[in-house]
Amino acid sequence: MPGRPSVLFVTDLAYEAQGRRYCDEDIFLSSRLRNDFDVALCHPLDAAALMDAFDTVVVRNSGPVLHYQKEYDAFREQAAARGTRVYNPLSGRADMAGKQYLLDLTAAGYPVIPTVDRPQDLGRLPEADQYVVKPKAGADSIGLTFVPQEQLVGLPYGEILVQPRIDFRYEVSFYYVDDAYQYALHAPDPQRRWVLEPYQPTEADLDFARRFIDWNTLDHGIQRVDACRTQEGDLLLVELEDLNPYLSLDHLDDPTRDAFITSMTTSLHRLLGTPPRPRGGLYEALQRGSRPR
């Protein structure tokens, strides 16, 4: 592989996500990856046409694929046929493959919000004042509604999931590169999902998150384990994001953000079989925008 490895960085800089600025995060992240790789940014609709010219494709804040499902499916098929290195790999079992995993984890007894997709299974759900109904192919809360119990029997089953609406204390997210924990953030106010603060997890919290990382069996890439803390103090999985998890890098302090960048950079080098650049001293000081001391 002559010269520096090349990365096609897939992002939709114009996508407007509630409470998040995709463009800011991906401009920053791609600028830091450029220290080790030759990086070009492209829209997800252009990825299939451009990917052959790069050593790997990094899928980042590309927006909900349901907005371009046909093109995304074609990208997956072509990447698999050509043996393209994709980061995250396209073998994810969680959100990358739809919401079926919530049903599978429920059936397997994992600590997940109980989920069903058939009217005959409604009796398996705990009693609740309201129930969450969402499409199996949903993302970013698109199509999500709340209904009372008496309306459950009349729902259009087949492409929807039903869950009890949990009265939780807060949501918390655990971020991983490959199988290594990086950091955690939580939203203290249940009504403000993306107003985040640093969170110091307990060993029990990390054991909880680790179960889902192990279950997904990705050999490289970035994953975000989203959970809610119930009023009883338990954690329940809300979502396992393994396609294009938003990282909320703007909520991290400099050392934590730098450590994440280093982990992701090392992971990409491992995928490509290339050596990482030297770190430390003047190099690190320049990355922080400060003088060495």
Secondary structure, DSSP 8 states (H G I E B T S, - for coil): --SS-EEEEE--TT--BTTB-HHHHHHHHHHHHTTTSEEEEE-GGGHHHHGGGSSEEEE-S---GGGGHHHHHHHHHHHHHHT--EES-TT-SSGGG-SHHHHHHHHTT-SB---B-SGGGGGGS---SSEEEEETT--TTTT-EEE-GGGGGGS-TTSEEEEE---EEEEEEEEEETTEEEEEEEESSTT-TT--EE----HHHHHHHHHHHHHH--SSSEEEEEEEEETTS-EEEEEEE-SS----GGGS-HHHHHHHHHHHHHHHHHHHT------STHHHHHHHTS---
